[in-house]
Amino acid sequence: MSGWQPIETAPKDRKVDLWCKRWCADTDEFIFERFADCRWDKGDSMCNRPASWGGFPNNFYHPVCWMEIPVGPTE
């Protein structure tokens, strides 16, 4: 499997790259950005922290797609 996949299918047991969007009120449009090495956080009911993706500014961005972390070049 390669390329961007729907966020609903993202694995929650390893790091992945996320394609996220945020609303920009100044331009009245969505801005998209890629965040590398993101991981699922199971949350903590004792601290009232819900489960969510981590590795990007959660208050502004919302993940829409994911992909495996690309393998770098070899010698």
All heavy atoms as a GROMACS GRO file, in nm:
protein
  621
    1MET      N    1   0.085  -0.118   0.000
    1MET     CA    2   0.000   0.000   0.000
    1MET      C    3   0.089   0.124   0.000
    1MET      O    4   0.184   0.134   0.076
    1MET     CB    5  -0.089  -0.003   0.125
    1MET     CG    6  -0.175   0.117   0.139
    1MET     SD    7  -0.281   0.127   0.287
    1MET     CE    8  -0.293  -0.035   0.350
    2SER      N    9   0.059   0.218  -0.084
    2SER     CA   10   0.135   0.342  -0.086
    2SER      C   11   0.042   0.457  -0.116
    2SER      O   12  -0.071   0.439  -0.160
    2SER     CB   13   0.246   0.334  -0.191
    2SER     OG   14   0.189   0.321  -0.320
    3GLY      N   15   0.089   0.576  -0.093
    3GLY     CA   16   0.008   0.694  -0.116
    3GLY      C   17  -0.080   0.727   0.004
    3GLY      O   18  -0.077   0.660   0.106
    4TRP      N   19  -0.156   0.830  -0.009
    4TRP     CA   20  -0.242   0.879   0.100
    4TRP      C   21  -0.366   0.791   0.112
    4TRP      O   22  -0.429   0.756   0.013
    4TRP     CB   23  -0.282   1.024   0.075
    4TRP     CG   24  -0.164   1.116   0.083
    4TRP    CD1   25  -0.098   1.174  -0.020
    4TRP    CD2   26  -0.098   1.159   0.203
    4TRP    NE1   27   0.006   1.250   0.027
    4TRP    CE2   28   0.008   1.242   0.164
    4TRP    CE3   29  -0.117   1.134   0.338
    4TRP    CZ2   30   0.094   1.302   0.255
    4TRP    CZ3   31  -0.031   1.193   0.430
    4TRP    CH2   32   0.073   1.276   0.388
    5GLN      N   33  -0.400   0.759   0.237
    5GLN     CA   34  -0.515   0.674   0.269
    5GLN      C   35  -0.612   0.752   0.359
    5GLN      O   36  -0.570   0.845   0.429
    5GLN     CB   37  -0.468   0.548   0.342
    5GLN     CG   38  -0.364   0.468   0.268
    5GLN     CD   39  -0.420   0.409   0.140
    5GLN    OE1   40  -0.533   0.360   0.137
    5GLN    NE2   41  -0.342   0.413   0.034
    6PRO      N   42  -0.739   0.716   0.363
    6PRO     CA   43  -0.835   0.784   0.452
    6PRO      C   44  -0.791   0.771   0.598
    6PRO      O   45  -0.741   0.667   0.640
    6PRO     CB   46  -0.966   0.708   0.429
    6PRO     CG   47  -0.949   0.640   0.298
    6PRO     CD   48  -0.803   0.610   0.284
    7ILE      N   49  -0.809   0.875   0.674
    7ILE     CA   50  -0.764   0.878   0.814
    7ILE      C   51  -0.831   0.768   0.897
    7ILE      O   52  -0.771   0.718   0.992
    7ILE     CB   53  -0.787   1.018   0.878
    7ILE    CG1   54  -0.713   1.030   1.011
    7ILE    CG2   55  -0.935   1.048   0.895
    7ILE    CD1   56  -0.564   1.024   1.000
    8GLU      N   57  -0.949   0.727   0.860
    8GLU     CA   58  -1.019   0.623   0.934
    8GLU      C   59  -0.945   0.489   0.930
    8GLU      O   60  -0.966   0.403   1.015
    8GLU     CB   61  -1.161   0.603   0.880
    8GLU     CG   62  -1.251   0.723   0.894
    8GLU     CD   63  -1.228   0.829   0.787
    8GLU    OE1   64  -1.168   0.800   0.682
    8GLU    OE2   65  -1.272   0.944   0.809
    9THR      N   66  -0.859   0.470   0.831
    9THR     CA   67  -0.786   0.343   0.816
    9THR      C   68  -0.645   0.349   0.874
    9THR      O   69  -0.571   0.252   0.863
    9THR     CB   70  -0.777   0.304   0.668
    9THR    OG1   71  -0.698   0.403   0.598
    9THR    CG2   72  -0.916   0.294   0.605
   10ALA      N   73  -0.609   0.460   0.937
   10ALA     CA   74  -0.472   0.477   0.988
   10ALA      C   75  -0.441   0.380   1.102
   10ALA      O   76  -0.524   0.360   1.192
   10ALA     CB   77  -0.453   0.621   1.038
   11PRO      N   78  -0.323   0.319   1.099
   11PRO     CA   79  -0.283   0.229   1.208
   11PRO      C   80  -0.254   0.310   1.333
   11PRO      O   81  -0.199   0.420   1.325
   11PRO     CB   82  -0.158   0.162   1.154
   11PRO     CG   83  -0.103   0.258   1.055
   11PRO     CD   84  -0.221   0.329   0.996
   12LYS      N   85  -0.290   0.257   1.447
   12LYS     CA   86  -0.270   0.331   1.572
   12LYS      C   87  -0.161   0.267   1.658
   12LYS      O   88  -0.148   0.300   1.775
   12LYS     CB   89  -0.402   0.338   1.647
   12LYS     CG   90  -0.505   0.420   1.570
   12LYS     CD   91  -0.636   0.432   1.642
   12LYS     CE   92  -0.732   0.518   1.560
   12LYS     NZ   93  -0.865   0.522   1.617
   13ASP      N   94  -0.082   0.180   1.595
   13ASP     CA   95   0.024   0.112   1.670
   13ASP      C   96   0.164   0.153   1.627
   13ASP      O   97   0.262   0.095   1.671
   13ASP     CB   98   0.008  -0.040   1.657
   13ASP     CG   99   0.019  -0.086   1.513
   13ASP    OD1  100   0.010  -0.002   1.420
   13ASP    OD2  101   0.037  -0.207   1.492
   14ARG      N  102   0.175   0.250   1.538
   14ARG     CA  103   0.306   0.298   1.493
   14ARG      C  104   0.295   0.440   1.439
   14ARG      O  105   0.185   0.490   1.415
   14ARG     CB  106   0.361   0.205   1.386
   14ARG     CG  107   0.277   0.200   1.260
   14ARG     CD  108   0.335   0.098   1.162
   14ARG     NE  109   0.262   0.091   1.038
   14ARG     CZ  110   0.154   0.016   1.018
   14ARG    NH1  111   0.106  -0.059   1.116
   14ARG    NH2  112   0.094   0.014   0.900
   15LYS      N  113   0.410   0.502   1.419
   15LYS     CA  114   0.413   0.638   1.366
   15LYS      C  115   0.380   0.638   1.217
   15LYS      O  116   0.416   0.546   1.145
   15LYS     CB  117   0.550   0.702   1.386
   15LYS     CG  118   0.581   0.733   1.531
   15LYS     CD  119   0.715   0.800   1.542
   15LYS     CE  120   0.747   0.833   1.687
   15LYS     NZ  121   0.878   0.900   1.699
   16VAL      N  122   0.309   0.744   1.174
   16VAL     CA  123   0.274   0.763   1.034
   16VAL      C  124   0.285   0.911   1.002
   16VAL      O  125   0.296   0.995   1.092
   16VAL     CB  126   0.131   0.713   1.002
   16VAL    CG1  127   0.118   0.564   1.022
   16VAL    CG2  128   0.027   0.786   1.086
   17ASP      N  129   0.282   0.945   0.874
   17ASP     CA  130   0.274   1.085   0.832
   17ASP      C  131   0.127   1.121   0.814
   17ASP      O  132   0.050   1.040   0.762
   17ASP     CB  133   0.349   1.107   0.701
   17ASP     CG  134   0.501   1.103   0.719
   17ASP    OD1  135   0.547   1.082   0.833
   17ASP    OD2  136   0.572   1.119   0.619
   18LEU      N  137   0.091   1.241   0.856
   18LEU     CA  138  -0.048   1.287   0.844
   18LEU      C  139  -0.058   1.408   0.752
   18LEU      O  140   0.028   1.496   0.752
   18LEU     CB  141  -0.105   1.324   0.982
   18LEU     CG  142  -0.120   1.213   1.083
   18LEU    CD1  143  -0.176   1.269   1.214
   18LEU    CD2  144  -0.209   1.102   1.031
   19TRP      N  145  -0.165   1.412   0.674
   19TRP     CA  146  -0.201   1.527   0.591
   19TRP      C  147  -0.317   1.592   0.666
   19TRP      O  148  -0.422   1.531   0.688
   19TRP     CB  149  -0.243   1.479   0.454
   19TRP     CG  150  -0.270   1.589   0.356
   19TRP    CD1  151  -0.392   1.628   0.309
   19TRP    CD2  152  -0.175   1.672   0.290
   19TRP    NE1  153  -0.379   1.729   0.218
   19TRP    CE2  154  -0.246   1.759   0.206
   19TRP    CE3  155  -0.036   1.682   0.295
   19TRP    CZ2  156  -0.183   1.854   0.126
   19TRP    CZ3  157   0.026   1.777   0.216
   19TRP    CH2  158  -0.047   1.862   0.132
   20CYS      N  159  -0.297   1.716   0.712
   20CYS     CA  160  -0.395   1.784   0.798
   20CYS      C  161  -0.443   1.912   0.734
   20CYS      O  162  -0.376   1.971   0.649
   20CYS     CB  163  -0.332   1.815   0.933
   20CYS     SG  164  -0.273   1.672   1.022
   21LYS      N  165  -0.560   1.956   0.780
   21LYS     CA  166  -0.614   2.082   0.730
   21LYS      C  167  -0.651   2.172   0.848
   21LYS      O  168  -0.675   2.125   0.959
   21LYS     CB  169  -0.737   2.059   0.642
   21LYS     CG  170  -0.859   2.010   0.718
   21LYS     CD  171  -0.977   1.995   0.624
   21LYS     CE  172  -1.101   1.947   0.699
   21LYS     NZ  173  -1.216   1.934   0.612
   22ARG      N  174  -0.651   2.301   0.821
   22ARG     CA  175  -0.701   2.399   0.918
   22ARG      C  176  -0.768   2.511   0.841
   22ARG      O  177  -0.736   2.538   0.726
   22ARG     CB  178  -0.590   2.454   1.007
   22ARG     CG  179  -0.497   2.552   0.941
   22ARG     CD  180  -0.398   2.610   1.042
   22ARG     NE  181  -0.299   2.691   0.978
   22ARG     CZ  182  -0.309   2.822   0.958
   22ARG    NH1  183  -0.417   2.887   0.999
   22ARG    NH2  184  -0.215   2.889   0.898
   23TRP      N  185  -0.864   2.573   0.906
   23TRP     CA  186  -0.939   2.681   0.843
   23TRP      C  187  -0.866   2.812   0.867
   23TRP      O  188  -0.823   2.843   0.978
   23TRP     CB  189  -1.078   2.689   0.902
   23TRP     CG  190  -1.161   2.796   0.838
   23TRP    CD1  191  -1.198   2.915   0.892
   23TRP    CD2  192  -1.215   2.795   0.706
   23TRP    NE1  193  -1.273   2.986   0.803
   23TRP    CE2  194  -1.284   2.914   0.687
   23TRP    CE3  195  -1.210   2.702   0.602
   23TRP    CZ2  196  -1.350   2.945   0.568
   23TRP    CZ3  197  -1.275   2.733   0.484
   23TRP    CH2  198  -1.344   2.853   0.469
   24CYS      N  199  -0.847   2.891   0.762
   24CYS     CA  200  -0.784   3.023   0.772
   24CYS      C  201  -0.893   3.128   0.750
   24CYS      O  202  -0.941   3.146   0.638
   24CYS     CB  203  -0.673   3.037   0.669
   24CYS     SG  204  -0.589   3.196   0.682
   25ALA      N  205  -0.933   3.195   0.855
   25ALA     CA  206  -1.040   3.294   0.846
   25ALA      C  207  -1.001   3.414   0.761
   25ALA      O  208  -1.085   3.474   0.693
   25ALA     CB  209  -1.080   3.341   0.986
   26ASP      N  210  -0.872   3.449   0.761
   26ASP     CA  211  -0.826   3.564   0.683
   26ASP      C  212  -0.850   3.548   0.533
   26ASP      O  213  -0.885   3.643   0.464
   26ASP     CB  214  -0.677   3.590   0.707
   26ASP     CG  215  -0.648   3.635   0.850
   26ASP    OD1  216  -0.742   3.681   0.919
   26ASP    OD2  217  -0.531   3.623   0.892
   27THR      N  218  -0.828   3.426   0.484
   27THR     CA  219  -0.844   3.401   0.341
   27THR      C  220  -0.971   3.323   0.309
   27THR      O  221  -0.999   3.299   0.192
   27THR     CB  222  -0.723   3.324   0.286
   27THR    OG1  223  -0.713   3.199   0.356
   27THR    CG2  224  -0.594   3.404   0.303
   28ASP      N  225  -1.043   3.280   0.413
   28ASP     CA  226  -1.168   3.205   0.398
   28ASP      C  227  -1.146   3.077   0.316
   28ASP      O  228  -1.221   3.047   0.223
   28ASP     CB  229  -1.275   3.293   0.333
   28ASP     CG  230  -1.415   3.234   0.348
   28ASP    OD1  231  -1.439   3.165   0.450
   28ASP    OD2  232  -1.499   3.258   0.260
   29GLU      N  233  -1.040   3.002   0.352
   29GLU     CA  234  -1.011   2.877   0.283
   29GLU      C  235  -0.935   2.782   0.376
   29GLU      O  236  -0.883   2.824   0.480
   29GLU     CB  237  -0.930   2.900   0.157
   29GLU     CG  238  -0.794   2.961   0.183
   29GLU     CD  239  -0.720   2.999   0.056
   29GLU    OE1  240  -0.777   2.987  -0.053
   29GLU    OE2  241  -0.604   3.041   0.066
   30PHE      N  242  -0.930   2.655   0.337
   30PHE     CA  243  -0.853   2.557   0.413
   30PHE      C  244  -0.706   2.563   0.372
   30PHE      O  245  -0.675   2.584   0.255
   30PHE     CB  246  -0.905   2.414   0.390
   30PHE     CG  247  -1.030   2.383   0.466
   30PHE    CD1  248  -1.151   2.371   0.403
   30PHE    CD2  249  -1.025   2.366   0.604
   30PHE    CE1  250  -1.267   2.342   0.472
   30PHE    CE2  251  -1.140   2.336   0.676
   30PHE     CZ  252  -1.260   2.325   0.610
   31ILE      N  253  -0.620   2.543   0.469
   31ILE     CA  254  -0.477   2.531   0.446
   31ILE      C  255  -0.439   2.388   0.481
   31ILE      O  256  -0.480   2.337   0.586
   31ILE     CB  257  -0.398   2.631   0.532
   31ILE    CG1  258  -0.432   2.773   0.491
   31ILE    CG2  259  -0.248   2.605   0.522
   31ILE    CD1  260  -0.372   2.880   0.580
   32PHE      N  261  -0.363   2.322   0.394
   32PHE     CA  262  -0.323   2.183   0.416
   32PHE      C  263  -0.174   2.177   0.443
   32PHE      O  264  -0.096   2.254   0.386
   32PHE     CB  265  -0.357   2.098   0.294
   32PHE     CG  266  -0.505   2.084   0.273
   32PHE    CD1  267  -0.575   2.176   0.198
   32PHE    CD2  268  -0.574   1.978   0.329
   32PHE    CE1  269  -0.712   2.164   0.179
   32PHE    CE2  270  -0.710   1.964   0.311
   32PHE     CZ  271  -0.779   2.058   0.236
   33GLU      N  272  -0.134   2.086   0.531
   33GLU     CA  273   0.007   2.071   0.565
   33GLU      C  274   0.035   1.926   0.604
   33GLU      O  275  -0.050   1.858   0.662
   33GLU     CB  276   0.043   2.164   0.681
   33GLU     CG  277   0.190   2.175   0.706
   33GLU     CD  278   0.224   2.288   0.802
   33GLU    OE1  279   0.140   2.376   0.826
   33GLU    OE2  280   0.338   2.286   0.853
   34ARG      N  281   0.155   1.882   0.573
   34ARG     CA  282   0.199   1.746   0.608
   34ARG      C  283   0.279   1.750   0.738
   34ARG      O  284   0.363   1.836   0.757
   34ARG     CB  285   0.286   1.691   0.496
   34ARG     CG  286   0.334   1.550   0.522
   34ARG     CD  287   0.420   1.504   0.407
   34ARG     NE  288   0.457   1.365   0.423
   34ARG     CZ  289   0.504   1.292   0.324
   34ARG    NH1  290   0.519   1.343   0.204
   34ARG    NH2  291   0.536   1.167   0.345
   35PHE      N  292   0.250   1.655   0.827
   35PHE     CA  293   0.323   1.641   0.952
   35PHE      C  294   0.381   1.500   0.957
   35PHE      O  295   0.308   1.402   0.940
   35PHE     CB  296   0.232   1.666   1.072
   35PHE     CG  297   0.185   1.807   1.080
   35PHE    CD1  298   0.062   1.844   1.027
   35PHE    CD2  299   0.263   1.904   1.139
   35PHE    CE1  300   0.018   1.975   1.034
   35PHE    CE2  301   0.220   2.036   1.145
   35PHE     CZ  302   0.098   2.071   1.093
   36ALA      N  303   0.511   1.491   0.980
   36ALA     CA  304   0.581   1.362   0.981
   36ALA      C  305   0.585   1.302   1.121
   36ALA      O  306   0.582   1.374   1.221
   36ALA     CB  307   0.723   1.382   0.929
   37ASP      N  308   0.593   1.171   1.126
   37ASP     CA  309   0.614   1.096   1.250
   37ASP      C  310   0.507   1.122   1.357
   37ASP      O  311   0.539   1.147   1.473
   37ASP     CB  312   0.752   1.124   1.308
   37ASP     CG  313   0.864   1.083   1.216
   37ASP    OD1  314   0.843   0.990   1.136
   37ASP    OD2  315   0.973   1.142   1.222
   38CYS      N  316   0.382   1.116   1.319
   38CYS     CA  317   0.273   1.137   1.414
   38CYS      C  318   0.231   1.003   1.474
   38CYS      O  319   0.240   0.899   1.411
   38CYS     CB  320   0.153   1.202   1.343
   38CYS     SG  321   0.191   1.365   1.279
   39ARG      N  322   0.185   1.008   1.597
   39ARG     CA  323   0.146   0.886   1.668
   39ARG      C  324   0.010   0.905   1.735
   39ARG      O  325  -0.024   1.013   1.780
   39ARG     CB  326   0.251   0.852   1.773
   39ARG     CG  327   0.219   0.722   1.847
   39ARG     CD  328   0.328   0.685   1.945
   39ARG     NE  329   0.449   0.636   1.882
   39ARG     CZ  330   0.467   0.512   1.837
   39ARG    NH1  331   0.369   0.424   1.844
   39ARG    NH2  332   0.581   0.476   1.785
   40TRP      N  333  -0.068   0.797   1.743
   40TRP     CA  334  -0.196   0.796   1.811
   40TRP      C  335  -0.173   0.798   1.961
   40TRP      O  336  -0.095   0.721   2.014
   40TRP     CB  337  -0.276   0.673   1.770
   40TRP     CG  338  -0.410   0.663   1.836
   40TRP    CD1  339  -0.446   0.578   1.935
   40TRP    CD2  340  -0.525   0.743   1.809
   40TRP    NE1  341  -0.577   0.599   1.970
   40TRP    CE2  342  -0.628   0.701   1.894
   40TRP    CE3  343  -0.551   0.847   1.720
   40TRP    CZ2  344  -0.755   0.758   1.894
   40TRP    CZ3  345  -0.677   0.904   1.720
   40TRP    CH2  346  -0.777   0.860   1.804
   41ASP      N  347  -0.241   0.888   2.031
   41ASP     CA  348  -0.235   0.896   2.177
   41ASP      C  349  -0.366   0.840   2.231
   41ASP      O  350  -0.474   0.892   2.196
   41ASP     CB  351  -0.216   1.041   2.219
   41ASP     CG  352  -0.213   1.061   2.368
   41ASP    OD1  353  -0.225   0.963   2.444
   41ASP    OD2  354  -0.200   1.178   2.411
   42LYS      N  355  -0.360   0.738   2.312
   42LYS     CA  356  -0.480   0.672   2.364
   42LYS      C  357  -0.559   0.759   2.461
   42LYS      O  358  -0.671   0.726   2.498
   42LYS     CB  359  -0.442   0.542   2.433
   42LYS     CG  360  -0.384   0.440   2.339
   42LYS     CD  361  -0.345   0.315   2.414
   42LYS     CE  362  -0.278   0.216   2.320
   42LYS     NZ  363  -0.231   0.097   2.391
   43GLY      N  364  -0.501   0.871   2.503
   43GLY     CA  365  -0.570   0.957   2.598
   43GLY      C  366  -0.550   0.910   2.741
   43GLY      O  367  -0.482   0.811   2.767
   44ASP      N  368  -0.611   0.982   2.834
   44ASP     CA  369  -0.598   0.949   2.976
   44ASP      C  370  -0.725   0.995   3.047
   44ASP      O  371  -0.748   1.114   3.064
   44ASP     CB  372  -0.476   1.019   3.034
   44ASP     CG  373  -0.447   0.980   3.177
   44ASP    OD1  374  -0.536   0.923   3.245
   44ASP    OD2  375  -0.335   1.009   3.224
   45SER      N  376  -0.808   0.900   3.086
   45SER     CA  377  -0.935   0.936   3.150
   45SER      C  378  -0.914   1.003   3.286
   45SER      O  379  -0.996   1.083   3.330
   45SER     CB  380  -1.023   0.811   3.166
   45SER     OG  381  -0.960   0.715   3.247
   46MET      N  382  -0.803   0.972   3.353
   46MET     CA  383  -0.775   1.035   3.483
   46MET      C  384  -0.746   1.184   3.469
   46MET      O  385  -0.774   1.262   3.558
   46MET     CB  386  -0.656   0.966   3.551
   46MET     CG  387  -0.682   0.822   3.587
   46MET     SD  388  -0.806   0.805   3.717
   46MET     CE  389  -0.712   0.859   3.856
   47CYS      N  390  -0.690   1.222   3.355
   47CYS     CA  391  -0.657   1.363   3.329
   47CYS      C  392  -0.758   1.428   3.236
   47CYS      O  393  -0.737   1.541   3.191
   47CYS     CB  394  -0.518   1.374   3.268
   47CYS     SG  395  -0.388   1.318   3.377
   48ASN      N  396  -0.865   1.355   3.203
   48ASN     CA  397  -0.969   1.406   3.113
   48ASN      C  398  -0.911   1.446   2.977
   48ASN      O  399  -0.947   1.548   2.921
   48ASN     CB  400  -1.044   1.523   3.178
   48ASN     CG  401  -1.177   1.547   3.110
   48ASN    OD1  402  -1.236   1.458   3.052
   48ASN    ND2  403  -1.223   1.671   3.116
   49ARG      N  404  -0.818   1.364   2.925
   49ARG     CA  405  -0.756   1.389   2.796
   49ARG      C  406  -0.807   1.284   2.698
   49ARG      O  407  -0.782   1.165   2.715
   49ARG     CB  408  -0.603   1.382   2.807
   49ARG     CG  409  -0.532   1.434   2.683
   49ARG     CD  410  -0.381   1.427   2.696
   49ARG     NE  411  -0.338   1.290   2.675
   49ARG     CZ  412  -0.263   1.220   2.760
   49ARG    NH1  413  -0.223   1.272   2.872
   49ARG    NH2  414  -0.229   1.095   2.732
   50PRO      N  415  -0.880   1.326   2.595
   50PRO     CA  416  -0.935   1.230   2.500
   50PRO      C  417  -0.827   1.172   2.408
   50PRO      O  418  -0.721   1.232   2.389
   50PRO     CB  419  -1.035   1.312   2.420
   50PRO     CG  420  -0.983   1.451   2.427
   50PRO     CD  421  -0.917   1.463   2.561
   51ALA      N  422  -0.856   1.057   2.350
   51ALA     CA  423  -0.767   0.997   2.252
   51ALA      C  424  -0.762   1.086   2.127
   51ALA      O  425  -0.865   1.142   2.086
   51ALA     CB  426  -0.816   0.858   2.215
   52SER      N  427  -0.643   1.100   2.068
   52SER     CA  428  -0.628   1.185   1.950
   52SER      C  429  -0.491   1.163   1.887
   52SER      O  430  -0.404   1.101   1.947
   52SER     CB  431  -0.644   1.333   1.987
   52SER     OG  432  -0.540   1.373   2.074
   53TRP      N  433  -0.474   1.216   1.769
   53TRP     CA  434  -0.343   1.210   1.702
   53TRP      C  435  -0.254   1.317   1.761
   53TRP      O  436  -0.298   1.428   1.790
   53TRP     CB  437  -0.359   1.231   1.552
   53TRP     CG  438  -0.415   1.112   1.484
   53TRP    CD1  439  -0.544   1.092   1.445
   53TRP    CD2  440  -0.345   0.993   1.450
   53TRP    NE1  441  -0.559   0.969   1.389
   53TRP    CE2  442  -0.437   0.905   1.391
   53TRP    CE3  443  -0.213   0.952   1.464
   53TRP    CZ2  444  -0.401   0.779   1.346
   53TRP    CZ3  445  -0.178   0.826   1.419
   53TRP    CH2  446  -0.271   0.741   1.359
   54GLY      N  447  -0.126   1.286   1.775
   54GLY     CA  448  -0.028   1.381   1.825
   54GLY      C  449   0.084   1.401   1.723
   54GLY      O  450   0.105   1.319   1.635
   55GLY      N  451   0.153   1.511   1.735
   55GLY     CA  452   0.264   1.540   1.644
   55GLY      C  453   0.237   1.661   1.556
   55GLY      O  454   0.313   1.691   1.466
   56PHE      N  455   0.128   1.730   1.582
   56PHE     CA  456   0.093   1.852   1.509
   56PHE      C  457   0.010   1.939   1.603
   56PHE      O  458  -0.039   1.892   1.706
   56PHE     CB  459   0.016   1.822   1.380
   56PHE     CG  460  -0.114   1.750   1.403
   56PHE    CD1  461  -0.233   1.820   1.418
   56PHE    CD2  462  -0.119   1.611   1.411
   56PHE    CE1  463  -0.353   1.754   1.441
   56PHE    CE2  464  -0.237   1.545   1.433
   56PHE     CZ  465  -0.354   1.616   1.448
   57PRO      N  466  -0.008   2.069   1.572
   57PRO     CA  467  -0.087   2.157   1.660
   57PRO      C  468  -0.235   2.116   1.661
   57PRO      O  469  -0.311   2.153   1.573
   57PRO     CB  470  -0.069   2.296   1.599
   57PRO     CG  471   0.044   2.284   1.502
   57PRO     CD  472   0.053   2.142   1.462
   58ASN      N  473  -0.276   2.038   1.759
   58ASN     CA  474  -0.412   1.981   1.764
   58ASN      C  475  -0.523   2.085   1.769
   58ASN      O  476  -0.634   2.058   1.725
   58ASN     CB  477  -0.427   1.888   1.884
   58ASN     CG  478  -0.351   1.759   1.865
   58ASN    OD1  479  -0.336   1.711   1.754
   58ASN    ND2  480  -0.301   1.704   1.973
   59ASN      N  481  -0.496   2.201   1.823
   59ASN     CA  482  -0.602   2.302   1.835
   59ASN      C  483  -0.641   2.364   1.702
   59ASN      O  484  -0.746   2.423   1.690
   59ASN     CB  485  -0.560   2.412   1.931
   59ASN     CG  486  -0.549   2.362   2.073
   59ASN    OD1  487  -0.609   2.261   2.109
   59ASN    ND2  488  -0.472   2.429   2.154
   60PHE      N  489  -0.555   2.350   1.602
   60PHE     CA  490  -0.582   2.416   1.474
   60PHE      C  491  -0.597   2.319   1.358
   60PHE      O  492  -0.673   2.343   1.266
   60PHE     CB  493  -0.469   2.515   1.442
   60PHE     CG  494  -0.452   2.620   1.547
   60PHE    CD1  495  -0.346   2.614   1.636
   60PHE    CD2  496  -0.544   2.722   1.561
   60PHE    CE1  497  -0.330   2.710   1.734
   60PHE    CE2  498  -0.529   2.818   1.659
   60PHE     CZ  499  -0.422   2.812   1.745
   61TYR      N  500  -0.523   2.210   1.360
   61TYR     CA  501  -0.522   2.117   1.248
   61TYR      C  502  -0.608   1.994   1.276
   61TYR      O  503  -0.618   1.950   1.388
   61TYR     CB  504  -0.379   2.072   1.219
   61TYR     CG  505  -0.295   2.179   1.154
   61TYR    CD1  506  -0.221   2.267   1.230
   61TYR    CD2  507  -0.290   2.192   1.016
   61TYR    CE1  508  -0.144   2.366   1.171
   61TYR    CE2  509  -0.214   2.290   0.956
   61TYR     CZ  510  -0.141   2.376   1.034
   61TYR     OH  511  -0.066   2.473   0.974
   62HIS      N  512  -0.663   1.940   1.168
   62HIS     CA  513  -0.745   1.819   1.176
   62HIS      C  514  -0.692   1.721   1.071
   62HIS      O  515  -0.687   1.756   0.953
   62HIS     CB  516  -0.892   1.851   1.151
   62HIS     CG  517  -0.947   1.950   1.246
   62HIS    ND1  518  -0.983   1.918   1.374
   62HIS    CD2  519  -0.968   2.084   1.233
   62HIS    CE1  520  -1.026   2.027   1.436
   62HIS    NE2  521  -1.016   2.129   1.352
   63PRO      N  522  -0.653   1.600   1.112
   63PRO     CA  523  -0.601   1.504   1.014
   63PRO      C  524  -0.709   1.455   0.919
   63PRO      O  525  -0.822   1.429   0.960
   63PRO     CB  526  -0.547   1.390   1.101
   63PRO     CG  527  -0.620   1.402   1.230
   63PRO     CD  528  -0.653   1.546   1.248
   64VAL      N  529  -0.674   1.446   0.791
   64VAL     CA  530  -0.769   1.399   0.690
   64VAL      C  531  -0.719   1.275   0.617
   64VAL      O  532  -0.799   1.197   0.566
   64VAL     CB  533  -0.806   1.510   0.589
   64VAL    CG1  534  -0.884   1.620   0.657
   64VAL    CG2  535  -0.683   1.566   0.520
   65CYS      N  536  -0.586   1.255   0.608
   65CYS     CA  537  -0.527   1.141   0.540
   65CYS      C  538  -0.398   1.101   0.610
   65CYS      O  539  -0.342   1.177   0.686
   65CYS     CB  540  -0.493   1.174   0.394
   65CYS     SG  541  -0.634   1.214   0.292
   66TRP      N  542  -0.353   0.980   0.581
   66TRP     CA  543  -0.227   0.933   0.637
   66TRP      C  544  -0.152   0.853   0.532
   66TRP      O  545  -0.208   0.809   0.432
   66TRP     CB  546  -0.253   0.843   0.759
   66TRP     CG  547  -0.306   0.708   0.722
   66TRP    CD1  548  -0.437   0.678   0.693
   66TRP    CD2  549  -0.232   0.588   0.704
   66TRP    NE1  550  -0.448   0.546   0.660
   66TRP    CE2  551  -0.323   0.488   0.666
   66TRP    CE3  552  -0.098   0.555   0.718
   66TRP    CZ2  553  -0.284   0.358   0.642
   66TRP    CZ3  554  -0.059   0.425   0.693
   66TRP    CH2  555  -0.151   0.328   0.657
   67MET      N  556  -0.022   0.837   0.555
   67MET     CA  557   0.059   0.747   0.472
   67MET      C  558   0.174   0.694   0.554
   67MET      O  559   0.211   0.753   0.658
   67MET     CB  560   0.109   0.816   0.345
   67MET     CG  561   0.218   0.918   0.366
   67MET     SD  562   0.276   0.998   0.214
   67MET     CE  563   0.345   0.862   0.125
   68GLU      N  564   0.227   0.581   0.513
   68GLU     CA  565   0.344   0.524   0.580
   68GLU      C  566   0.460   0.623   0.570
   68GLU      O  567   0.470   0.699   0.473
   68GLU     CB  568   0.384   0.391   0.517
   68GLU     CG  569   0.281   0.282   0.531
   68GLU     CD  570   0.266   0.229   0.673
   68GLU    OE1  571   0.350   0.258   0.760
   68GLU    OE2  572   0.168   0.157   0.696
   69ILE      N  573   0.547   0.619   0.669
   69ILE     CA  574   0.667   0.704   0.665
   69ILE      C  575   0.755   0.653   0.552
   69ILE      O  576   0.787   0.533   0.549
   69ILE     CB  577   0.739   0.700   0.800
   69ILE    CG1  578   0.648   0.759   0.908
   69ILE    CG2  579   0.871   0.776   0.791
   69ILE    CD1  580   0.700   0.744   1.049
   70PRO      N  581   0.794   0.739   0.458
   70PRO     CA  582   0.876   0.694   0.346
   70PRO      C  583   1.012   0.642   0.393
   70PRO      O  584   1.069   0.693   0.488
   70PRO     CB  585   0.894   0.818   0.260
   70PRO     CG  586   0.800   0.920   0.312
   70PRO     CD  587   0.762   0.879   0.450
   71VAL      N  588   1.062   0.542   0.324
   71VAL     CA  589   1.194   0.488   0.353
   71VAL      C  590   1.296   0.576   0.284
   71VAL      O  591   1.281   0.612   0.167
   71VAL     CB  592   1.204   0.342   0.301
   71VAL    CG1  593   1.343   0.287   0.325
   71VAL    CG2  594   1.099   0.257   0.368
   72GLY      N  595   1.400   0.612   0.357
   72GLY     CA  596   1.505   0.697   0.301
   72GLY      C  597   1.596   0.620   0.206
   72GLY      O  598   1.591   0.496   0.199
   73PRO      N  599   1.680   0.692   0.134
   73PRO     CA  600   1.771   0.626   0.040
   73PRO      C  601   1.875   0.544   0.113
   73PRO      O  602   1.910   0.572   0.228
   73PRO     CB  603   1.836   0.743  -0.035
   73PRO     CG  604   1.821   0.860   0.056
   73PRO     CD  605   1.696   0.836   0.137
   74THR      N  606   1.924   0.440   0.049
   74THR     CA  607   2.030   0.357   0.107
   74THR      C  608   2.159   0.386   0.030
   74THR      O  609   2.157   0.434  -0.082
   74THR     CB  610   1.995   0.208   0.096
   74THR    OG1  611   1.975   0.175  -0.041
   74THR    CG2  612   1.869   0.177   0.174
   75GLU      N  613   2.268   0.352   0.092
   75GLU     CA  614   2.398   0.377   0.029
   75GLU      C  615   2.424   0.280  -0.084
   75GLU      O  616   2.378   0.173  -0.089
   75GLU     CB  617   2.509   0.368   0.132
   75GLU     CG  618   2.499   0.479   0.233
   75GLU     CD  619   2.617   0.476   0.328
   75GLU    OE1  620   2.731   0.480   0.279
   75GLU    OE2  621   2.593   0.470   0.447
   0.00000   0.00000   0.00000
